[in-house]
Amino acid sequence: MSFISNIFLWLLPLVSIPLIIHLLNRRRIIQMDFSSIYFLESLKTNSMRRINILQWLLLAIRTIIILIIILMISRPVLKGYYPSMETSPSSSMSVIVIDDSFSLSGNINNESRLSLINEKYNQVLDSFDEKTQICVISLSRGVLYDGININLPDLSRLISISNKKGELYNYINIINQKFDKSIINKEIFIITDGQANLFNSIASEEVENWNIYFILLDKLKSNLKINSVKIGNDIIVKDKVVDIEVEVENNGLTKVENSMVSLFINNINVGLQNISIEPGNKKNIIFSTVFSNYNDNLLKISIAEDDNNSDNEYYLNIHIPNKIKVLSLVDDLNNSKYISNVVRAINKKNNIFEHDVISYLDLSYSNLQKYDTIIIYDYKAFEFHYNYFEEYLNSNHIHLIIFPEYNNSLEQLYGILESDASGDYISLEDDTYERVNYLDFNSHADLGSDNKIEDFIRVFKYIKSSIGPNSIVSMENSNSFWDQIHFGSSKVDIFFSSLHLNWNDFPIKGMFVQFIYELLNSGYDNYNYNKYIEEDFLLRISDQNNINKIKHKKPNSNIEYIPISSGNFDVKDINIPGVHEFYNDSHLLYSLAVNIHSDELLSNLLTNQEINDLIGHDCYFFRSEKSIAKSIINTREGYEIWRYLLWMLCFMIIIEMIISNGNKKT
């Protein structure tokens, strides 16, 4: 409890006046002459005791009456942390943070959540004095206003739901700069739905002196959302069955039954499933399909309409290249003959590989830039051109495949393997071999029904390398057969036994052709064809003749033009989910699938206690109050209880009058 006019508390000693008067009256003795003691006999002991009790009761009531009067004029308040703000608005700074991130889209009872945000925002403004200093911040747009309340313009046209993620951390420094030493009362009003990602990277000591109000919007009644879509296959090639896993969540208040989930590929509906989910639950569904086109395979997963249609669609571009440029670096042409034969066999049907073979001594840095995949048939070739490969692997998204040659050692792969890696060339005696189980290749090539589980690859020669976290396939003697390492933005596949009959019998196995086909395709991971909103990325134009600018067609059919610099064009501020297309005149150069950021889609709603735990102290929460302004004022300035004291005073005076009159009769 605190007091607005606490100076009047100095009057509290006055409550002793009734006691002083009572004690003085007891010392004043009145003498009365009696002719007889006859009448004294009627004063029984019980009557005297009753009179004493009434006198002490009156004393207590009169003391309480004086105490109530003093408390009333002192204006006591309950719970208020800054009751004097009403008279000193200049010492207060109030910041309103509007969470306009993607999760706030949708409707409640046919009313948009945007209109509810505006309504709550205006109610918060009603709790301020005209001279109060305020700052209005939108999580997607930044500071909308900074000044005195009386000069605040209408900001409703600037408040809109964005497709971005909402994080308070980006504005912590701005807010703390507003709270200088002259500011006593530091208020933050956050209008939000309470998603967890709002509090990412916030340290409790950064907000420990803030009085934080959370104005929480109600959850949607009926809503399913698509959290993520994943392709189950590590390597995607044309006409091979793939599994598409879709995670759907019910973040509404009611159960959703028999909602339709559809899969479209290039605008053709190829899959349909029904789904029923309880509130707060998630469910994964799997579509199995094939991609029958080279280049772009545009996926759209959609669910039936509900209270928020913005999170009912998810997009992917599965780009399968129709041309892969492969360069083989050799010291001896014989080393590459098995893979070269496979490439020629594949090209007879599909003609997707452009394969060149040169001596590693003839390699130049300009040669590297022409190819998607580089195959090195000798560790010493990598060691010889290490500076080339280091620069190119870090600056480009390429695929490097390395095979050993006689008398190679792991030291020659310094810069890719661990610095202390060591391993020498091992050549086994005749009729002896190490084994590699077929099943280890199961996820890297189609084994086919003819291959038996007990089949294995015989390894006669290899470079000794212990099994580690990067090992993909291993031998039964605890040595690795194949490691995969991500080097910068590129991928490096290191084999410790060359794919040659002098080293192992893999080239005569039935799955060898399929394995090489998928290995050469594995350099593409579709990262550059799928992005999140707010990601900046640079796209390369390989043929830049007569191209000065790129036409960007957005999912809403709007067009903008992007200038080209050095064969690249920079795409920034993409803020619409869907498929974005980039043209040179009428020629399609690139298709980009864009989705809401996973931080926003996967973030869960927090309870009041969870928010308090993240902030580090107790906050104030308002959700369904009709009058938020009144609740804020009562929370800030407290609840004045003088009205209740007045009722108590009246009651005490009435009781005092009744007892006094009864005492006189006695």
N, C-alpha and C positions, 0 to 999 in steps of 0.2 A: 504494500500500500504506500502511496505517496500523496502529497498535499500540494494543491495549486497555490493556496495562500498560507503557506506554512508559518508566516510571521505570527499568526493568531494562536499558534500552539503555545506561545509564551503565556497565554491566559490560562493554561491548564491548572496552575496552582489555585485558581478560583474555585475549583471543585471542592476544596476543603472548607468553604464558607459554611455550608449546612452543619458540618461537624463542629466547627468552632462555636457557632451559635448554640448548638445543642449542649456543648460542654459548659458554656457560660450560663445557660439557663439552669443547669443542674446545680450550680453553685449559688444561685439566687434563692434564698429561703424566705418564704412568706409566712409570718406568724398570724394565726387566727385564734381568737378567744372562744372557747367553748364553755358552756355552763355545765355540760355533762358529757361523758364519753359514750352516751347511749348510742348516738348515731354512728360512731366509729365501728361498732360491732357489725354493721352491714358491709363494711369493706373486707370482703373475704380475700384470702390469699390468691385464688384463681383470677380474680378481677385485677388485682395488682399486676400479676404476671402478663395478662393480656394487654394491659395498657403499655407495659414496657416493650412488648413485641411490636405493637403498632408504632410506637415512637421510633424504634430502630428501623422499621420498614419505611417509614416516612423519610427518615434521614437518608437511607439508601436511594430512594426514588428521587429526592430533591438533588442529591449529588449527581445521579445519572442525568437528570434534566440539564443541569449546568454543563456536564461533560458533552452531551449531545449538541447543545447550543454552540459550544466552542468548536466542536468537530465540523458542524455545518458551515460555519463562517470560514473554516480552514479549507473547505472543498476537497475532501479526500477522494482519491481515485484508486481503482484496482487495476493491476496488470499493465498500466501504461508505462512505456519505457522512456517517453519524452513528453510529458504533459505540457510543458511550457512552449512547445512548438506552435501552439495556437496563437501565441502572442509574439513569437520570434521566428517567422518563416525564413528570414535571411540566413539563419544558422543551419538550415536544412537543405540537403541536396537529394532529390528523388530521381532515380533512373528507372525508366520503364523499358524493359526488354521484351520485344515481341518475337516469339518463336514462330516464324513463318516458313519453317522447313516443310519438306514433302509430307511428313507424317501427320500434318495438321489439315490435310485435304479431306474432302468428304462431306457428308450431310448428317445431321441429327434431327429426326422428326421433320424431314423435308426442309430444314433450314441449314444453309451452308455454314461450315465451321468458321469460314472467313467472316461472316456477319456476326457470329458469336464472339470472335476475337475483337472486332470493332466495338461491340457492345461492352465487353469487359474493359477494354481500353478506355472508353468514355466514362465508365463507372469509376475507374481508378483516378481519372482526372478530377472527378467530382469531389474527391477526398482532399484536394489541395487548396491551400490559400492562393489568392490571385498573385501574390508576390513570391510564391515558392519557386525556387530554382529547379528546373526539371531538364532531363535529357532523355530523348526518345531514341531507342536503338532497334533496328530491324536486323535479325541475324543474317539475312541475305543481302541487305542493302547498306548496312552500316548505320551511322548516326543520321537520323532524320531531322532532329531539332535539338538545339541546345540554347536555353535562355529562360526567361521569366514566363511563368504560366499564363499571365494575362496576354502575352504577345504570341501565344502558340497558334499557328494556323491550322486549318483542317488538313489532317494527314491521311484521311481515309483513302484517298486516291493512290497514295504511295504504299499502302499496306495490301499485299497480295500474297497468296500462297505460292512459294517457289518450288522447284524440283531439286533444291540443294539440301544438303545435310545441315543440321543445326548444332553448332558447338559454341558454348558460352566463352570458352577459353580465349577465342580470338579477340574478345573485347575486355578482358580482365584489366589490361594495362590502361585502356581508355577510361574505364570506370574509376580505377584507383587514382588517376590524374584528376578526375573531377572532385574526388574526396580530399581536398587539401586540409590544412590544419584548422582553417576557420570554420569548417563544417563539423558540427557536433552530431547532428542526426544524419546517418547515412542509410538511405532506404533504397532497396532494389525491388522492383515489382516485375515478376517474370510471368508472362502469359504463355502457357505451354501445355502440352499434354503429358509432360513428365517422362519423356524417353531418356534412356540411360546415356545415349551418346551426347546429350546436351552437356553432360558433366565430364566429358573426356579431358584428361590432362589437367584438371583443376586441383590445385593443392589447397587444403583447408586453411592454411595460414594466410593465403592470399585473400580470403573472404571472411576472416574471423571477426572483423569489426563491422560487417554489414548486417543490417536488419533486413532480412529477405522475406518477401511475400511471394508465394506461388499461387497464381490464379490458374487452376487446373481445369481444362475442358473435359467434359465427360467422354467416355469411350463410345465408339460407334456401336450401334445395336447389332447390325448384321453385316459382317465384312470378312471376306477371305482375301488374302494377299499372297502373291508369289514371292517367296524369299530369295530363291536362287534356282538356277538351272545349270546342271553339270553334265558334261559328256563323259560317259563311263570309260571310253577307250583312250589310251594314251596316244595312240597313233591313228589318225583318221585318213582313210584312203577311199577312193571312189568304189561304190558298189559293195562295200563291206558293212555288215550289220553293226550298228552302234546302239548303245543304250543311252537314253536321255532321261536323267533323273531330275524331277521337279519337286521342290519342297514348297508345300502350301501350308499356311498357318491361318487359324481362325483367331483374329484379334478383336472380335466383337463380343457382345454380351449374350448372344443367343446361338443355339446350335444351328449349323447349316447342313441341310440334307439334300442329297442328290443334285449337287451343283456340277455343272459341266465344265471339264477341263479339255481344251482343244489344242492340238499341235498343227501348225501350218508350216509348210516348207515351200518357199517361193509362191506364197499366196494360195497354195493348194492344201486343203484339210486332209491330213494323212493319219490323224489319230484322235480318238475321243474317249474320255473316261469319266465316270460319275464318281463323286467324292462326297463323303459326309464327315464332318469334324465337329467335335465338342468345343465350346469356348475355351481359349487358352491352349489348345492342342495344335500339334503339327503333324503332317502326314506327307510321306514321300510316295510319289507315283512314278512309274517307269514306262516310257515309250521305247519300243524297239523299231528301228527304221534303217534305211540306207540312204546315202546321198548319191544320187545318180548323175550329178553335174560336176564338171570341173569349175574352177573359179568360185563364184559366190553361191552358197546355199543359205538363203535367208530364213531363219526360224523365228516364228512368233508363237509363244504359248499364251493362251488367254483363258480366263475363267468368266463365268456368268456375271451379269451386273449385280451390284449390291450397293451399300451405302457409300462406298468409295471406289469408283471405277478407275482411279488413277493408278492403283497398284494391282490391276487385274491383267496386265500384259508384261511380258518379258521377251527380249529380243536377243538373238545371236546371229552372227555371220560365220558359218563354217566354210572357210575358204580353202579349197583344194586346188593347189596350183596345177595348171595344165602344161607347165614347162619348168623344169628344174635344171639349172646349170651346174654341172659337176666337173670338178677338176681333179685329176689324179696326178700326184707328184711321186715319181719313181726314180730309183737308181738302176733298176733292172726291169724291163717291160714284162718279163715272165712273172713277176710278183703280182701283177694286177690282172692277169689273164682270166681268172675265174670270175671276178666281179665284172670285168669288162664283157665277158660272155653273157652274164646274166642281164646286164644293161641292154645289150643288143637284142636279146630274146624278148625282153619287156617292150622295147621300142617297136618291135615288129607288130605288136598289137596296139599299143597306145601312143608310142612316140612322144613320151613326156620328158625324157632325159636328153639333155645336150651334154655329151661326155667328151672331154678333152684329156689327153694324156701327154705330160711333158716331163722332162728331167727336172728334178728339184733344183739343179744348179742354174736352170734358165728362168727361175721364178723371179718376178719383180712385184713390187707392191701394187702397181696398177693392174697386174693380172688378178690379184686377189679380189679386187673390187668388182670383177665381172661375174663372179660365181656365187651360188647359194650354198654349195657344199664343197668342201675341200677334203680329199682323201690322201693321207700321207702313208706311204708304204715303207717307211724307215724312220725309226726314232731320231736318227742322226740328222734327217732332213728338217725335223722340227727344231732340233737344237741349232742347226746351221742358220735357220731363218727366224729364230725366236723373236727378235725385235719386230719383224713384220707381223708375226702372228699375235703377239701381245697387243700391239696397237689396234689391229683389225678386230680382234675378238672383243676388245673393250668398246670400240666405237661403232660396231655393226652387229646386227642380229643374224649371225651365220651359224653354220653347222660344220664342225671339224671332226673327222674320223681318222684315227691313228692306228696303224698296224706295225708290228715289230719286224725286224730283219735279224739275220744271224749276228750273234755277238753284240746285240743291243743291250742296254741296261737302263734301269729306271732313272738313274742320274741324268740321262739325256732328256728327260721330261721335266726337268727342274722349271718351276714357275707355274706348273699345273698341279702336279702331285705335291704332297707334303715335302718340306725342305729336307727332312731326314729320311725320305723314302729311298730304299736301296733294294736291288734285286737283279740277279744275273740271268743270262741265257742258260736254259736247261734243255739238253737233248737226251732223251731216254734211249736205252739200249733197244735192240731189235726185239719185237714181240712184246714189248712192255708199253704201257700207256696209262695216262690218267683219264678219268671219266668225267663227263659233264652230262647231267640228266636232261633229257628232252623237256621234261615238265618245266624246267627253269625258263624255257623260251615261250611258254604257253601264252603269255600276255604280249609277246612281241611278234608272233607270227602264227598263222592258222596251222595247227599241227595236222589237221585232217583226220578222218576216221581210220585211215590205214595204219597210223603210227601207234605203237603200243607204249604203254606206260613204262615198261622196262627198257625201252630203247635208250641209247645214250650215244654221245659223241666221244670218239677216241682222240685223245690229245697226245701227240708224240714230242712236240717241242713247244716251249713256252718261256716267257720271262717271269721269273718268280716274283709274285706280288701278293702279299697277305690280304685276306678278305677284310674290307673296311666298310664304312658307312655309305660309300659311293658304289659299292659292288652291285651289279645287276645280276650277273650269272657267275657261278663259282665252280671250281673243280672239287672233287671229293677229298683232295689232300689239303683243304683249307687255303688254297691259293685262288685268287680271282681270275676269271676268264675274261670278264668284261666290266669295266667301270664307266660310269657316266657322271660328268662334272659340269656344273654351270660356271662358266668363266665370264664374268661381266654379264653382258646381255646375250651371250652366245652359249651354245651347248657343245661339249666335247665328249665324244665317245672314244674310249681308249681300250683297245683289245691287247691282251697279253699273249695271244697266239694268233698268228696270221691266218686268214681264211684261204688256205692253200693246202693241197694234199700232202705237201712235205711236212706240214705242221700238224694237221688234224684231218679227220675224214668228214668234216662238216660240209664241204662243197658237193659231196655225193649224196647227201641226205635229201629227202623229199621236200623239206620245208625251206631249203636254202634259198631258192629263187624268191619265195614270198618274204623271207626274212630280209634279204637285200633290198627288195622293193619297199618294204615298210621302213627299213633303216634309212634309206635315202629320202623318204618322205617325212621322217620324224623331225627334221629341222624346222618345220612349220608348226607353230603352236597357236596360231590365230590371235595372238595377243594384240597385234596391230590392227585387227579388224573388229575388236570389241573393247569398248571403253565405258567408263562411268562418267556421269555428269560431274563437272568441275576438273576433270583431267585435261591437262594440256599435252598435246602430242604433235610430233613433226612427221609428216608423210613425205616419202621420197618419190620424185618423178624421174623415172629412168630415161624416158625420151622427152627432152625438154625443148625440142626444136619448135619454134613458132608458138610457144606457150608463154604468155605473159601473165595470165590470171586464170584462176580456177573458179568454175561456177559451183556453188554449194547449194544443193537442193535439200531443204529440211523436211522432216516428216509432215509438217503442216503445209507443205508445198511452197513456202516462202523461199525466195532466191536471194543469195548474197554472193558477192565476188571477192576472192581472196588473192592478193598479189603473190607472186612466186619469187623466192630469193635463193639463188645458188642451187637450183634444181629441187628445192624443198618448199612446201607450203605449211605454214603454222596454223593449226586450227585451235582457236581459243574460245572460251566462254560458250561451249555447247551446253545448252540448258533445256533441251527438249529430248525426252526419251523416244526411241524409235530408230529407223534406218535413215542415215544421212548419206546422200549420194554426191559425188564430186565428178564434175564433167570438164572436159576440154571441148568447148562447143557442144556438140551432141554426142560425143564419145565418152562413155562411162569409164572413168579411171579407177574409181575406188568406191566401195560401199562399206559404211561403218555402222555397226550396231551399238547403240548407246542406251544405258540403263541407269536407273537411280542408284546412287552409291550404296554398296552393301552395308556400310555402317548405319545408314538410315533405314534400310529394309529390315535388317536383322536385329536392330536394337529393341529391347523390351521396355515396357512401362514399369516405372518404379513406384513402390509404396511411399507413403509419407515418411516412415521410419528409415527406409533405405536412402531417401534424399537427405534426411538429417545426418545420417552416418557419413555420406559423401561430403557434405558441406562442413561437417565438424561441429555444428551447434544446432540448436533448435530453430526451426523456421516457422513461418505462419502460413497456413494453407486455407484456401477458399476454393470451393468447387461449385456448389449449387445455390449459394446464397442469392436471394433476390436483390438485396441491397449491399453490394460489395463495398460501396463508398462508406456506408455507416459502419460496417464491420471493420474496415481499415481504420477509420477514425477512432473507434472504440479500442482497437488493438494498440494503435499508436499513442493515443492520449489517455487511454484507460476508461473505465466505467465510473462516472461520478455517482457517489452513493448518497448525496445530501438529500435527495428525494425520499430515500428509504429512512434516513435519519429523521426527517420531518414527520413522517408517519409515526415513527417510534416516539418522538417528542410529544405529539398529540395524545398518543395512548398513555404515556407516563403522566401527563398533566391530568387526564381524566381519572386515572387510578389514584393520583395524589389527592384530588378533590374528594373522591368517594371516601377514602380512608380518613382524611382530615375531618369531614363532617361526622363520620361514625365515631371518631375519637372524642369529639366535643360532646356528643350525646352521652358517651360513657362517662 
